[in-house]
Amino acid sequence: MSARKKILYIQTSGVDAPERTYAPFILATTAAMMNIDATIYFLIKGITLVKKGEAEKIKLGSFPSLKEVMDQAVKAGVKLVVCEQSCQLLGIPRGEFTPEAKIVGAATLNDLALNADAVLCF
Amino acid sequence: MKPKADRTLDCLGLYCPEPVFKTRMELDEMKVGEILEVVADDPAAEEDIKSLVRNLEQEIVDETKEGNTVRFLIKKVK
């Protein structure tokens, strides 16, 4: 079997731009369904989406809440990673993130980008 | 003669990405050699289902289109 492909989604938009928040989760879940490894890296304001309690507050139109879409992504095997420096930038302590989101650093982002077959930014 | 479907997945009225998700889930439940019929009318489904099947390394054995409705027969080959 051929090696699994990898897509890295970089999410920089946060709770103040809710219309920009669904795409990475839906795309990453679809990637997982297609046997593609999917990781979402939350950077700058993007980290506000994985702060506990925030995704529940976002619900647009006929879409389910962002929390439901996020849970579906995690269930499908999508990895969530959070930029440590962005946490410091916005003053959000480590313990305030959803448990599925792992806090990582700048080297990890560079490495994820180099190892991915494609990188998409939102 | 067209192959006979072992099961049918009705995706009529569902929008992207639901037909893709449901097709994947259905394929996971099937045995190798079985054929799944997928019926969808979301305009995105026509290309998306093909893309899914290609990535999962399964096989589309028949495809028909009537108006806005596409019908795929997908064989689980592995």
N, CA and C atoms of all chains as a GROMACS GRO file, in nm:
protein
  600
    1MET      N    1   0.084  -0.121   0.000
    1MET     CA    2   0.000   0.000   0.000
    1MET      C    3   0.088   0.126   0.000
    2SER      N    4   0.046   0.226  -0.073
    2SER     CA    5   0.123   0.350  -0.081
    2SER      C    6   0.120   0.421   0.055
    3ALA      N    7   0.226   0.501   0.084
    3ALA     CA    8   0.233   0.573   0.211
    3ALA      C    9   0.120   0.675   0.218
    4ARG      N   10   0.068   0.695   0.339
    4ARG     CA   11  -0.042   0.791   0.356
    4ARG      C   12   0.007   0.932   0.331
    5LYS      N   13  -0.075   1.009   0.263
    5LYS     CA   14  -0.041   1.150   0.240
    5LYS      C   15  -0.077   1.231   0.363
    6LYS      N   16  -0.018   1.350   0.374
    6LYS     CA   17  -0.041   1.434   0.492
    6LYS      C   18  -0.081   1.574   0.448
    7ILE      N   19  -0.183   1.628   0.512
    7ILE     CA   20  -0.219   1.768   0.491
    7ILE      C   21  -0.213   1.840   0.626
    8LEU      N   22  -0.149   1.956   0.624
    8LEU     CA   23  -0.143   2.040   0.743
    8LEU      C   24  -0.232   2.162   0.721
    9TYR      N   25  -0.324   2.184   0.812
    9TYR     CA   26  -0.412   2.301   0.808
    9TYR      C   27  -0.364   2.399   0.915
   10ILE      N   28  -0.338   2.523   0.876
   10ILE     CA   29  -0.296   2.623   0.973
   10ILE      C   30  -0.411   2.721   0.992
   11GLN      N   31  -0.459   2.727   1.117
   11GLN     CA   32  -0.577   2.808   1.147
   11GLN      C   33  -0.533   2.932   1.225
   12THR      N   34  -0.540   3.048   1.162
   12THR     CA   35  -0.502   3.171   1.231
   12THR      C   36  -0.624   3.256   1.269
   13SER      N   37  -0.741   3.223   1.213
   13SER     CA   38  -0.862   3.299   1.246
   13SER      C   39  -0.924   3.242   1.373
   14GLY      N   40  -0.979   3.331   1.456
   14GLY     CA   41  -1.033   3.286   1.583
   14GLY      C   42  -1.180   3.316   1.600
   15VAL      N   43  -1.222   3.323   1.727
   15VAL     CA   44  -1.364   3.338   1.760
   15VAL      C   45  -1.424   3.469   1.708
   16ASP      N   46  -1.338   3.567   1.677
   16ASP     CA   47  -1.392   3.694   1.627
   16ASP      C   48  -1.420   3.690   1.477
   17ALA      N   49  -1.389   3.578   1.412
   17ALA     CA   50  -1.420   3.562   1.269
   17ALA      C   51  -1.485   3.425   1.248
   18PRO      N   52  -1.604   3.405   1.307
   18PRO     CA   53  -1.662   3.269   1.309
   18PRO      C   54  -1.680   3.207   1.170
   19GLU      N   55  -1.703   3.292   1.068
   19GLU     CA   56  -1.724   3.236   0.933
   19GLU      C   57  -1.596   3.172   0.878
   20ARG      N   58  -1.484   3.198   0.941
   20ARG     CA   59  -1.358   3.140   0.895
   20ARG      C   60  -1.314   3.021   0.979
   21THR      N   61  -1.404   2.969   1.063
   21THR     CA   62  -1.361   2.867   1.159
   21THR      C   63  -1.402   2.724   1.122
   22TYR      N   64  -1.503   2.706   1.040
   22TYR     CA   65  -1.551   2.571   1.011
   22TYR      C   66  -1.463   2.496   0.912
   23ALA      N   67  -1.411   2.570   0.812
   23ALA     CA   68  -1.344   2.505   0.699
   23ALA      C   69  -1.233   2.407   0.739
   24PRO      N   70  -1.139   2.445   0.828
   24PRO     CA   71  -1.031   2.350   0.855
   24PRO      C   72  -1.081   2.219   0.918
   25PHE      N   73  -1.182   2.229   1.004
   25PHE     CA   74  -1.234   2.108   1.068
   25PHE      C   75  -1.304   2.017   0.967
   26ILE      N   76  -1.385   2.077   0.880
   26ILE     CA   77  -1.458   1.998   0.781
   26ILE      C   78  -1.361   1.936   0.680
   27LEU      N   79  -1.265   2.016   0.636
   27LEU     CA   80  -1.167   1.964   0.540
   27LEU      C   81  -1.081   1.855   0.603
   28ALA      N   82  -1.039   1.876   0.726
   28ALA     CA   83  -0.952   1.778   0.792
   28ALA      C   84  -1.027   1.648   0.819
   29THR      N   85  -1.154   1.658   0.858
   29THR     CA   86  -1.233   1.537   0.879
   29THR      C   87  -1.250   1.462   0.748
   30THR      N   88  -1.276   1.537   0.641
   30THR     CA   89  -1.290   1.474   0.509
   30THR      C   90  -1.158   1.408   0.469
   31ALA      N   91  -1.047   1.475   0.497
   31ALA     CA   92  -0.915   1.415   0.468
   31ALA      C   93  -0.901   1.282   0.541
   32ALA      N   94  -0.938   1.282   0.670
   32ALA     CA   95  -0.928   1.158   0.748
   32ALA      C   96  -1.011   1.047   0.685
   33MET      N   97  -1.129   1.083   0.635
   33MET     CA   98  -1.217   0.986   0.568
   33MET      C   99  -1.152   0.931   0.442
   34MET      N  100  -1.064   1.014   0.381
   34MET     CA  101  -0.996   0.974   0.258
   34MET      C  102  -0.863   0.904   0.286
   35ASN      N  103  -0.841   0.865   0.413
   35ASN     CA  104  -0.715   0.802   0.455
   35ASN      C  105  -0.594   0.895   0.438
   36ILE      N  106  -0.616   1.023   0.454
   36ILE     CA  107  -0.508   1.121   0.452
   36ILE      C  108  -0.487   1.166   0.597
   37ASP      N  109  -0.362   1.169   0.643
   37ASP     CA  110  -0.333   1.218   0.779
   37ASP      C  111  -0.356   1.369   0.784
   38ALA      N  112  -0.434   1.414   0.879
   38ALA     CA  113  -0.468   1.556   0.887
   38ALA      C  114  -0.433   1.613   1.024
   39THR      N  115  -0.366   1.727   1.023
   39THR     CA  116  -0.332   1.797   1.147
   39THR      C  117  -0.377   1.942   1.133
   40ILE      N  118  -0.439   1.996   1.237
   40ILE     CA  119  -0.471   2.139   1.239
   40ILE      C  120  -0.381   2.205   1.343
   41TYR      N  121  -0.305   2.305   1.296
   41TYR     CA  122  -0.215   2.380   1.385
   41TYR      C  123  -0.279   2.515   1.413
   42PHE      N  124  -0.311   2.541   1.537
   42PHE     CA  125  -0.376   2.667   1.576
   42PHE      C  126  -0.268   2.768   1.611
   43LEU      N  127  -0.273   2.882   1.540
   43LEU     CA  128  -0.168   2.982   1.551
   43LEU      C  129  -0.233   3.119   1.570
   44ILE      N  130  -0.165   3.209   1.639
   44ILE     CA  131  -0.212   3.346   1.664
   44ILE      C  132  -0.356   3.340   1.718
   45LYS      N  133  -0.451   3.411   1.658
   45LYS     CA  134  -0.586   3.411   1.715
   45LYS      C  135  -0.659   3.277   1.699
   46GLY      N  136  -0.607   3.192   1.612
   46GLY     CA  137  -0.668   3.060   1.592
   46GLY      C  138  -0.678   2.980   1.720
   47ILE      N  139  -0.587   3.006   1.814
   47ILE     CA  140  -0.587   2.928   1.940
   47ILE      C  141  -0.713   2.952   2.022
   48THR      N  142  -0.782   3.065   1.997
   48THR     CA  143  -0.904   3.093   2.076
   48THR      C  144  -1.013   2.989   2.050
   49LEU      N  145  -1.004   2.919   1.935
   49LEU     CA  146  -1.107   2.819   1.902
   49LEU      C  147  -1.098   2.695   1.990
   50VAL      N  148  -0.976   2.664   2.037
   50VAL     CA  149  -0.960   2.544   2.118
   50VAL      C  150  -0.951   2.575   2.267
   51LYS      N  151  -0.978   2.702   2.300
   51LYS     CA  152  -0.989   2.738   2.442
   51LYS      C  153  -1.121   2.677   2.491
   52LYS      N  154  -1.115   2.612   2.609
   52LYS     CA  155  -1.234   2.544   2.661
   52LYS      C  156  -1.356   2.635   2.660
   53GLY      N  157  -1.467   2.583   2.608
   53GLY     CA  158  -1.594   2.655   2.615
   53GLY      C  159  -1.621   2.750   2.499
   54GLU      N  160  -1.522   2.777   2.414
   54GLU     CA  161  -1.541   2.876   2.308
   54GLU      C  162  -1.612   2.817   2.184
   55ALA      N  163  -1.576   2.693   2.146
   55ALA     CA  164  -1.634   2.633   2.025
   55ALA      C  165  -1.785   2.612   2.040
   56GLU      N  166  -1.828   2.594   2.165
   56GLU     CA  167  -1.972   2.575   2.190
   56GLU      C  168  -2.050   2.700   2.152
   57LYS      N  169  -1.985   2.816   2.160
   57LYS     CA  170  -2.056   2.943   2.138
   57LYS      C  171  -2.072   2.976   1.990
   58ILE      N  172  -1.997   2.907   1.904
   58ILE     CA  173  -2.002   2.939   1.760
   58ILE      C  174  -2.099   2.846   1.690
   59LYS      N  175  -2.200   2.904   1.626
   59LYS     CA  176  -2.294   2.826   1.545
   59LYS      C  177  -2.346   2.916   1.436
   60LEU      N  178  -2.322   2.879   1.312
   60LEU     CA  179  -2.362   2.964   1.200
   60LEU      C  180  -2.468   2.896   1.115
   61GLY      N  181  -2.572   2.968   1.080
   61GLY     CA  182  -2.675   2.920   0.988
   61GLY      C  183  -2.726   2.782   1.025
   62SER      N  184  -2.734   2.694   0.925
   62SER     CA  185  -2.786   2.559   0.948
   62SER      C  186  -2.676   2.464   0.993
   63PHE      N  187  -2.555   2.515   1.013
   63PHE     CA  188  -2.443   2.430   1.052
   63PHE      C  189  -2.458   2.386   1.198
   64PRO      N  190  -2.400   2.270   1.231
   64PRO     CA  191  -2.393   2.235   1.374
   64PRO      C  192  -2.298   2.331   1.444
   65SER      N  193  -2.292   2.325   1.576
   65SER     CA  194  -2.200   2.414   1.647
   65SER      C  195  -2.057   2.375   1.612
   66LEU      N  196  -1.966   2.470   1.629
   66LEU     CA  197  -1.825   2.440   1.599
   66LEU      C  198  -1.774   2.328   1.689
   67LYS      N  199  -1.826   2.320   1.809
   67LYS     CA  200  -1.787   2.215   1.902
   67LYS      C  201  -1.818   2.077   1.845
   68GLU      N  202  -1.939   2.064   1.786
   68GLU     CA  203  -1.977   1.935   1.725
   68GLU      C  204  -1.885   1.899   1.611
   69VAL      N  205  -1.851   2.001   1.528
   69VAL     CA  206  -1.764   1.979   1.412
   69VAL      C  207  -1.622   1.942   1.460
   70MET      N  208  -1.579   2.006   1.569
   70MET     CA  209  -1.447   1.976   1.626
   70MET      C  210  -1.443   1.835   1.682
   71ASP      N  211  -1.547   1.797   1.756
   71ASP     CA  212  -1.553   1.661   1.812
   71ASP      C  213  -1.553   1.555   1.702
   72GLN      N  214  -1.624   1.585   1.593
   72GLN     CA  215  -1.630   1.492   1.480
   72GLN      C  216  -1.489   1.475   1.420
   73ALA      N  217  -1.415   1.586   1.411
   73ALA     CA  218  -1.278   1.581   1.357
   73ALA      C  219  -1.188   1.495   1.446
   74VAL      N  220  -1.197   1.517   1.577
   74VAL     CA  221  -1.114   1.441   1.671
   74VAL      C  222  -1.147   1.292   1.661
   75LYS      N  223  -1.278   1.263   1.652
   75LYS     CA  224  -1.322   1.124   1.643
   75LYS      C  225  -1.269   1.058   1.515
   76ALA      N  226  -1.258   1.137   1.408
   76ALA     CA  227  -1.210   1.083   1.280
   76ALA      C  228  -1.058   1.065   1.280
   77GLY      N  229  -0.991   1.117   1.385
   77GLY     CA  230  -0.846   1.098   1.394
   77GLY      C  231  -0.764   1.221   1.359
   78VAL      N  232  -0.830   1.336   1.344
   78VAL     CA  233  -0.757   1.460   1.315
   78VAL      C  234  -0.678   1.503   1.439
   79LYS      N  235  -0.552   1.541   1.419
   79LYS     CA  236  -0.471   1.587   1.533
   79LYS      C  237  -0.483   1.738   1.546
   80LEU      N  238  -0.497   1.784   1.671
   80LEU     CA  239  -0.505   1.928   1.698
   80LEU      C  240  -0.381   1.969   1.775
   81VAL      N  241  -0.310   2.071   1.725
   81VAL     CA  242  -0.193   2.121   1.797
   81VAL      C  243  -0.200   2.272   1.811
   82VAL      N  244  -0.149   2.319   1.924
   82VAL     CA  245  -0.162   2.462   1.959
   82VAL      C  246  -0.023   2.524   1.974
   83CYS      N  247  -0.008   2.642   1.917
   83CYS     CA  248   0.120   2.714   1.923
   83CYS      C  249   0.143   2.774   2.061
   84GLU      N  250   0.254   2.732   2.121
   84GLU     CA  251   0.289   2.778   2.256
   84GLU      C  252   0.308   2.930   2.261
   85GLN      N  253   0.379   2.985   2.164
   85GLN     CA  254   0.406   3.130   2.164
   85GLN      C  255   0.277   3.211   2.152
   86SER      N  256   0.181   3.157   2.075
   86SER     CA  257   0.052   3.226   2.061
   86SER      C  258  -0.023   3.231   2.194
   87CYS      N  259  -0.006   3.125   2.275
   87CYS     CA  260  -0.070   3.123   2.407
   87CYS      C  261  -0.014   3.237   2.492
   88GLN      N  262   0.118   3.256   2.482
   88GLN     CA  263   0.181   3.364   2.558
   88GLN      C  264   0.138   3.499   2.504
   89LEU      N  265   0.130   3.509   2.371
   89LEU     CA  266   0.090   3.634   2.305
   89LEU      C  267  -0.048   3.680   2.353
   90LEU      N  268  -0.140   3.583   2.363
   90LEU     CA  269  -0.278   3.619   2.399
   90LEU      C  270  -0.307   3.598   2.549
   91GLY      N  271  -0.206   3.554   2.622
   91GLY     CA  272  -0.221   3.537   2.766
   91GLY      C  273  -0.321   3.430   2.806
   92ILE      N  274  -0.320   3.317   2.733
   92ILE     CA  275  -0.410   3.206   2.768
   92ILE      C  276  -0.325   3.096   2.833
   93PRO      N  277  -0.351   3.064   2.961
   93PRO     CA  278  -0.269   2.962   3.028
   93PRO      C  279  -0.290   2.823   2.968
   94ARG      N  280  -0.189   2.737   2.987
   94ARG     CA  281  -0.188   2.602   2.927
   94ARG      C  282  -0.312   2.518   2.957
   95GLY      N  283  -0.358   2.525   3.080
   95GLY     CA  284  -0.467   2.436   3.120
   95GLY      C  285  -0.604   2.474   3.062
   96GLU      N  286  -0.610   2.584   2.989
   96GLU     CA  287  -0.741   2.631   2.943
   96GLU      C  288  -0.784   2.578   2.808
   97PHE      N  289  -0.708   2.482   2.752
   97PHE     CA  290  -0.743   2.430   2.620
   97PHE      C  291  -0.814   2.296   2.628
   98THR      N  292  -0.889   2.268   2.522
   98THR     CA  293  -0.956   2.139   2.513
   98THR      C  294  -0.849   2.028   2.522
   99PRO      N  295  -0.876   1.920   2.596
   99PRO     CA  296  -0.771   1.820   2.623
   99PRO      C  297  -0.713   1.754   2.497
  100GLU      N  298  -0.790   1.755   2.388
  100GLU     CA  299  -0.739   1.692   2.264
  100GLU      C  300  -0.630   1.775   2.197
  101ALA      N  301  -0.620   1.904   2.235
  101ALA     CA  302  -0.524   1.992   2.168
  101ALA      C  303  -0.390   1.988   2.242
  102LYS      N  304  -0.286   1.952   2.169
  102LYS     CA  305  -0.153   1.941   2.230
  102LYS      C  306  -0.076   2.070   2.205
  103ILE      N  307  -0.010   2.121   2.308
  103ILE     CA  308   0.068   2.244   2.292
  103ILE      C  309   0.207   2.210   2.240
  104VAL      N  310   0.244   2.275   2.130
  104VAL     CA  311   0.373   2.248   2.066
  104VAL      C  312   0.441   2.380   2.031
  105GLY      N  313   0.562   2.371   1.979
  105GLY     CA  314   0.639   2.492   1.952
  105GLY      C  315   0.663   2.521   1.805
  106ALA      N  316   0.746   2.622   1.782
  106ALA     CA  317   0.774   2.670   1.648
  106ALA      C  318   0.845   2.566   1.562
  107ALA      N  319   0.937   2.491   1.625
  107ALA     CA  320   1.010   2.390   1.548
  107ALA      C  321   0.913   2.285   1.494
  108THR      N  322   0.812   2.253   1.576
  108THR     CA  323   0.714   2.152   1.535
  108THR      C  324   0.635   2.200   1.413
  109LEU      N  325   0.599   2.328   1.412
  109LEU     CA  326   0.524   2.380   1.297
  109LEU      C  327   0.609   2.372   1.171
  110ASN      N  328   0.734   2.414   1.182
  110ASN     CA  329   0.822   2.408   1.065
  110ASN      C  330   0.836   2.264   1.016
  111ASP      N  331   0.850   2.174   1.110
  111ASP     CA  332   0.867   2.034   1.077
  111ASP      C  333   0.740   1.975   1.013
  112LEU      N  334   0.625   2.010   1.071
  112LEU     CA  335   0.497   1.962   1.015
  112LEU      C  336   0.481   2.011   0.872
  113ALA      N  337   0.519   2.139   0.847
  113ALA     CA  338   0.504   2.195   0.712
  113ALA      C  339   0.596   2.124   0.613
  114LEU      N  340   0.721   2.098   0.657
  114LEU     CA  341   0.816   2.031   0.567
  114LEU      C  342   0.773   1.888   0.536
  115ASN      N  343   0.710   1.824   0.634
  115ASN     CA  344   0.673   1.683   0.615
  115ASN      C  345   0.535   1.663   0.552
  116ALA      N  346   0.459   1.771   0.538
  116ALA     CA  347   0.325   1.757   0.480
  116ALA      C  348   0.333   1.757   0.327
  117ASP      N  349   0.234   1.693   0.266
  117ASP     CA  350   0.226   1.698   0.119
  117ASP      C  351   0.158   1.826   0.074
  118ALA      N  352   0.082   1.888   0.164
  118ALA     CA  353   0.017   2.015   0.132
  118ALA      C  354  -0.011   2.090   0.261
  119VAL      N  355  -0.005   2.224   0.254
  119VAL     CA  356  -0.034   2.309   0.370
  119VAL      C  357  -0.142   2.409   0.327
  120LEU      N  358  -0.249   2.416   0.406
  120LEU     CA  359  -0.358   2.509   0.377
  120LEU      C  360  -0.376   2.602   0.495
  121CYS      N  361  -0.393   2.731   0.468
  121CYS     CA  362  -0.405   2.829   0.578
  121CYS      C  363  -0.542   2.896   0.577
  122PHE      N  364  -0.595   2.914   0.696
  122PHE     CA  365  -0.724   2.982   0.711
  122PHE      C  366  -0.713   3.092   0.816
  123MET      N  367  -2.408  -0.644  -1.855
  123MET     CA  368  -2.499  -0.642  -1.740
  123MET      C  369  -2.431  -0.575  -1.620
  124LYS      N  370  -2.508  -0.493  -1.551
  124LYS     CA  371  -2.451  -0.422  -1.437
  124LYS      C  372  -2.432  -0.515  -1.318
  125PRO      N  373  -2.326  -0.493  -1.241
  125PRO     CA  374  -2.311  -0.572  -1.118
  125PRO      C  375  -2.427  -0.538  -1.022
  126LYS      N  376  -2.457  -0.631  -0.934
  126LYS     CA  377  -2.567  -0.612  -0.840
  126LYS      C  378  -2.512  -0.557  -0.708
  127ALA      N  379  -2.582  -0.456  -0.656
  127ALA     CA  380  -2.536  -0.396  -0.530
  127ALA      C  381  -2.575  -0.484  -0.411
  128ASP      N  382  -2.485  -0.497  -0.315
  128ASP     CA  383  -2.515  -0.570  -0.191
  128ASP      C  384  -2.586  -0.481  -0.091
  129ARG      N  385  -2.562  -0.352  -0.100
  129ARG     CA  386  -2.632  -0.256  -0.013
  129ARG      C  387  -2.639  -0.120  -0.082
  130THR      N  388  -2.736  -0.038  -0.038
  130THR     CA  389  -2.756   0.094  -0.100
  130THR      C  390  -2.748   0.201   0.007
  131LEU      N  391  -2.681   0.311  -0.029
  131LEU     CA  392  -2.671   0.426   0.061
  131LEU      C  393  -2.742   0.544  -0.006
  132ASP      N  394  -2.848   0.589   0.058
  132ASP     CA  395  -2.926   0.700   0.003
  132ASP      C  396  -2.873   0.832   0.058
  133CYS      N  397  -2.810   0.910  -0.028
  133CYS     CA  398  -2.757   1.041   0.014
  133CYS      C  399  -2.837   1.155  -0.049
  134LEU      N  400  -2.958   1.126  -0.096
  134LEU     CA  401  -3.039   1.231  -0.160
  134LEU      C  402  -3.072   1.338  -0.056
  135GLY      N  403  -3.051   1.463  -0.095
  135GLY     CA  404  -3.081   1.573  -0.005
  135GLY      C  405  -2.967   1.610   0.088
  136LEU      N  406  -2.860   1.530   0.091
  136LEU     CA  407  -2.747   1.560   0.179
  136LEU      C  408  -2.643   1.644   0.105
  137TYR      N  409  -2.581   1.732   0.178
  137TYR     CA  410  -2.479   1.821   0.120
  137TYR      C  411  -2.339   1.782   0.165
  138CYS      N  412  -2.242   1.832   0.090
  138CYS     CA  413  -2.100   1.815   0.122
  138CYS      C  414  -2.076   1.856   0.268
  139PRO      N  415  -2.002   1.780   0.347
  139PRO     CA  416  -1.929   1.657   0.313
  139PRO      C  417  -2.001   1.528   0.352
  140GLU      N  418  -2.132   1.536   0.383
  140GLU     CA  419  -2.203   1.419   0.436
  140GLU      C  420  -2.197   1.296   0.344
  141PRO      N  421  -2.221   1.310   0.211
  141PRO     CA  422  -2.215   1.189   0.128
  141PRO      C  423  -2.079   1.118   0.136
  142VAL      N  424  -1.971   1.197   0.146
  142VAL     CA  425  -1.837   1.139   0.157
  142VAL      C  426  -1.823   1.065   0.290
  143PHE      N  427  -1.866   1.131   0.399
  143PHE     CA  428  -1.855   1.068   0.532
  143PHE      C  429  -1.934   0.938   0.536
  144LYS      N  430  -2.058   0.945   0.487
  144LYS     CA  431  -2.145   0.827   0.495
  144LYS      C  432  -2.093   0.712   0.408
  145THR      N  433  -2.040   0.747   0.290
  145THR     CA  434  -1.985   0.643   0.202
  145THR      C  435  -1.869   0.573   0.270
  146ARG      N  436  -1.782   0.653   0.332
  146ARG     CA  437  -1.666   0.594   0.402
  146ARG      C  438  -1.711   0.501   0.514
  147MET      N  439  -1.807   0.547   0.594
  147MET     CA  440  -1.857   0.467   0.707
  147MET      C  441  -1.917   0.335   0.656
  148GLU      N  442  -1.993   0.345   0.548
  148GLU     CA  443  -2.059   0.226   0.492
  148GLU      C  444  -1.954   0.126   0.440
  149LEU      N  445  -1.853   0.179   0.370
  149LEU     CA  446  -1.747   0.091   0.318
  149LEU      C  447  -1.674   0.020   0.431
  150ASP      N  448  -1.657   0.089   0.542
  150ASP     CA  449  -1.588   0.030   0.658
  150ASP      C  450  -1.664  -0.091   0.712
  151GLU      N  451  -1.796  -0.089   0.696
  151GLU     CA  452  -1.878  -0.198   0.750
  151GLU      C  453  -1.890  -0.317   0.654
  152MET      N  454  -1.841  -0.299   0.531
  152MET     CA  455  -1.862  -0.402   0.429
  152MET      C  456  -1.747  -0.503   0.423
  153LYS      N  457  -1.778  -0.618   0.362
  153LYS     CA  458  -1.674  -0.719   0.340
  153LYS      C  459  -1.611  -0.697   0.203
  154VAL      N  460  -1.486  -0.740   0.188
  154VAL     CA  461  -1.418  -0.732   0.058
  154VAL      C  462  -1.499  -0.812  -0.045
  155GLY      N  463  -1.518  -0.752  -0.161
  155GLY     CA  464  -1.593  -0.818  -0.268
  155GLY      C  465  -1.736  -0.766  -0.279
  156GLU      N  466  -1.786  -0.703  -0.172
  156GLU     CA  467  -1.923  -0.650  -0.176
  156GLU      C  468  -1.929  -0.521  -0.255
  157ILE      N  469  -2.049  -0.492  -0.305
  157ILE     CA  470  -2.069  -0.371  -0.386
  157ILE      C  471  -2.169  -0.279  -0.317
  158LEU      N  472  -2.130  -0.153  -0.308
  158LEU     CA  473  -2.215  -0.050  -0.247
  158LEU      C  474  -2.270   0.042  -0.355
  159GLU      N  475  -2.401   0.063  -0.351
  159GLU     CA  476  -2.463   0.162  -0.439
  159GLU      C  477  -2.480   0.291  -0.360
  160VAL      N  478  -2.430   0.402  -0.415
  160VAL     CA  479  -2.447   0.532  -0.352
  160VAL      C  480  -2.528   0.621  -0.446
  161VAL      N  481  -2.636   0.678  -0.394
  161VAL     CA  482  -2.720   0.767  -0.474
  161VAL      C  483  -2.714   0.905  -0.410
  162ALA      N  484  -2.679   1.007  -0.490
  162ALA     CA  485  -2.664   1.142  -0.434
  162ALA      C  486  -2.708   1.247  -0.535
  163ASP      N  487  -2.756   1.360  -0.482
  163ASP     CA  488  -2.794   1.469  -0.572
  163ASP      C  489  -2.723   1.601  -0.538
  164ASP      N  490  -2.630   1.594  -0.444
  164ASP     CA  491  -2.547   1.712  -0.417
  164ASP      C  492  -2.450   1.727  -0.535
  165PRO      N  493  -2.446   1.846  -0.599
  165PRO     CA  494  -2.358   1.860  -0.715
  165PRO      C  495  -2.211   1.831  -0.684
  166ALA      N  496  -2.171   1.850  -0.557
  166ALA     CA  497  -2.031   1.824  -0.520
  166ALA      C  498  -2.001   1.675  -0.511
  167ALA      N  499  -2.105   1.594  -0.492
  167ALA     CA  500  -2.083   1.452  -0.465
  167ALA      C  501  -2.021   1.379  -0.584
  168GLU      N  502  -2.054   1.422  -0.705
  168GLU     CA  503  -2.007   1.349  -0.823
  168GLU      C  504  -1.853   1.338  -0.822
  169GLU      N  505  -1.785   1.449  -0.806
  169GLU     CA  506  -1.638   1.445  -0.804
  169GLU      C  507  -1.584   1.399  -0.669
  170ASP      N  508  -1.654   1.436  -0.561
  170ASP     CA  509  -1.604   1.402  -0.427
  170ASP      C  510  -1.604   1.252  -0.401
  171ILE      N  511  -1.708   1.184  -0.444
  171ILE     CA  512  -1.714   1.038  -0.422
  171ILE      C  513  -1.602   0.969  -0.501
  172LYS      N  514  -1.579   1.018  -0.623
  172LYS     CA  515  -1.470   0.960  -0.704
  172LYS      C  516  -1.336   0.979  -0.634
  173SER      N  517  -1.317   1.100  -0.579
  173SER     CA  518  -1.193   1.131  -0.510
  173SER      C  519  -1.176   1.043  -0.386
  174LEU      N  520  -1.284   1.025  -0.312
  174LEU     CA  521  -1.280   0.940  -0.192
  174LEU      C  522  -1.239   0.798  -0.230
  175VAL      N  523  -1.308   0.744  -0.331
  175VAL     CA  524  -1.285   0.604  -0.370
  175VAL      C  525  -1.141   0.585  -0.420
  176ARG      N  526  -1.091   0.684  -0.493
  176ARG     CA  527  -0.953   0.677  -0.543
  176ARG      C  528  -0.855   0.675  -0.425
  177ASN      N  529  -0.878   0.762  -0.328
  177ASN     CA  530  -0.788   0.769  -0.212
  177ASN      C  531  -0.796   0.645  -0.125
  178LEU      N  532  -0.912   0.584  -0.118
  178LEU     CA  533  -0.927   0.462  -0.037
  178LEU      C  534  -0.882   0.338  -0.114
  179GLU      N  535  -0.842   0.360  -0.240
  179GLU     CA  536  -0.797   0.252  -0.329
  179GLU      C  537  -0.905   0.144  -0.344
  180GLN      N  538  -1.030   0.189  -0.352
  180GLN     CA  539  -1.140   0.100  -0.384
  180GLN      C  540  -1.175   0.122  -0.532
  181GLU      N  541  -1.287   0.064  -0.579
  181GLU     CA  542  -1.310   0.067  -0.724
  181GLU      C  543  -1.455   0.105  -0.758
  182ILE      N  544  -1.470   0.203  -0.846
  182ILE     CA  545  -1.603   0.236  -0.898
  182ILE      C  546  -1.627   0.146  -1.019
  183VAL      N  547  -1.729   0.060  -1.009
  183VAL     CA  548  -1.753  -0.035  -1.118
  183VAL      C  549  -1.863   0.014  -1.211
  184ASP      N  550  -1.938   0.113  -1.167
  184ASP     CA  551  -2.040   0.170  -1.256
  184ASP      C  552  -2.081   0.307  -1.207
  185GLU      N  553  -2.113   0.396  -1.302
  185GLU     CA  554  -2.156   0.530  -1.267
  185GLU      C  555  -2.263   0.573  -1.366
  186THR      N  556  -2.376   0.620  -1.315
  186THR     CA  557  -2.480   0.670  -1.404
  186THR      C  558  -2.530   0.804  -1.350
  187LYS      N  559  -2.583   0.885  -1.442
  187LYS     CA  560  -2.635   1.015  -1.401
  187LYS      C  561  -2.769   1.037  -1.469
  188GLU      N  562  -2.867   1.074  -1.388
  188GLU     CA  563  -2.999   1.106  -1.442
  188GLU      C  564  -3.041   1.239  -1.383
  189GLY      N  565  -3.047   1.344  -1.466
  189GLY     CA  566  -3.076   1.476  -1.414
  189GLY      C  567  -2.968   1.515  -1.316
  190ASN      N  568  -3.008   1.550  -1.193
  190ASN     CA  569  -2.910   1.590  -1.091
  190ASN      C  570  -2.865   1.474  -1.003
  191THR      N  571  -2.914   1.356  -1.031
  191THR     CA  572  -2.884   1.244  -0.942
  191THR      C  573  -2.775   1.154  -1.000
  192VAL      N  574  -2.671   1.132  -0.921
  192VAL     CA  575  -2.566   1.039  -0.963
  192VAL      C  576  -2.578   0.911  -0.883
  193ARG      N  577  -2.541   0.802  -0.948
  193ARG     CA  578  -2.551   0.670  -0.885
  193ARG      C  579  -2.418   0.598  -0.910
  194PHE      N  580  -2.352   0.566  -0.804
  194PHE     CA  581  -2.224   0.494  -0.815
  194PHE      C  582  -2.239   0.352  -0.764
  195LEU      N  583  -2.171   0.259  -0.829
  195LEU     CA  584  -2.155   0.125  -0.772
  195LEU      C  585  -2.007   0.114  -0.736
  196ILE      N  586  -1.981   0.096  -0.606
  196ILE     CA  587  -1.843   0.094  -0.556
  196ILE      C  588  -1.814  -0.046  -0.503
  197LYS      N  589  -1.709  -0.106  -0.556
  197LYS     CA  590  -1.670  -0.240  -0.509
  197LYS      C  591  -1.561  -0.227  -0.405
  198LYS      N  592  -1.581  -0.294  -0.292
  198LYS     CA  593  -1.477  -0.296  -0.190
  198LYS      C  594  -1.377  -0.403  -0.232
  199VAL      N  595  -1.259  -0.360  -0.274
  199VAL     CA  596  -1.161  -0.454  -0.329
  199VAL      C  597  -1.050  -0.489  -0.230
  200LYS      N  598  -1.046  -0.419  -0.116
  200LYS     CA  599  -0.940  -0.449  -0.018
  200LYS      C  600  -0.986  -0.416   0.123
   0.00000   0.00000   0.00000
